[in-house]
């Protein structure tokens, strides 16, 4: 389907062309017609599917048409609530891009920075407001924001807002907007609390859905490396020698962990930057800017900080630590292989508690992740406990020298094929560490029904 079929107004079509968009993504194809007919919408889609444009384009078009035909009162006409500053900024950038030939104004507000410039922008008057819930409520309480003229409300990444504890703020904000409005609700997952929130704020919504959270893009090559906790930083350093890793987002579970990885890399001469909640807004924006422009090759992030980060050209994701929530894995690796491009995901698994996380992940995504066993820090993982490939025997347990040659080959080496027990089903042959195998290929051929690429009829499995 082409954008022409969506009946978009000329200034928007022109802006999309300028962005280089040739055809709508599936979520856009499904959502835009409903929204232009002023229906409420319940969408299950994640960042990376093109969902921002799916709501931004109809909002711009409808507000523009309303402006032409109905001289309405001044005031905020569309509000987009989103969980993080990064997402808010990116959504603001999207409105700027798609609305560049229109006269509608927008502004972005979020916490963690001084409010002055935000209140100034609000005073000047805006049509579209993009906000994180905490700062918005704060400014509403200070009477800088009035929502009595609101016609369109978007809840973006509702499940994340729940996760981050914003749901009460969100409910307080919704209580202050006109009941008669068009409401758009996007969430990557639909836990019960989210479903009941959606039910309470949507009126006869149309449902659109792309790629359930459990699916990973067929265009992302996934590997697991079994490695002890202590060797992870050495393995990371070793992998970074591979020039095929052009830009890599490294995930850690904690902020402290992210800082430690950056420090350890710095000691070996690799410049990396961390992005997490303890960094100031400016530091985060600077780090993100450096990464996007290619100045920094390695960015280390925690999950919340990285959610929604939109980087077009990310070649690799490395899970320095596996997440204990399997859906988080799907979100993480979806940072690469975006918009149908290919990418590589490498996960370090310590063979202890992370082995269970790996099993949960494999169950969720419905496939086994091949293990790369040919690397200098390989750990042998048995069903019950991990063993080092070349275990160091404590000196007091070593056999007397004369007997050493009589002992059998080390167990672990003899058991090579069992090395990645968790992956026995698929990884029949051990996967060799071949830098080339980590080079994203430009246009991988989708196999079977595993998923289709951007240009295909179904643009699914982006996650
Ligand atoms: P989103 O899911 O909104 O974060 O969008 C993911 C990425 O896809 C962003 O970089 C968008 O600029 C890009 N994108 C959105 N719609 C299209 C389209 N129709 N064609 C090409 N790229 C798009």
Boltz pocket constraint, residues with backbone or C-beta under 6 A from the ligand:
constraints:
  - pocket:
      binder: B
      contacts: [[A, 20], [A, 21], [A, 22], [A, 23], [A, 24], [A, 25], [A, 28], [A, 46], [A, 47], [A, 48], [A, 49], [A, 50], [A, 51], [A, 52], [A, 53], [A, 308], [A, 310], [A, 312], [A, 338], [A, 339]]
      max_distance: 6.0
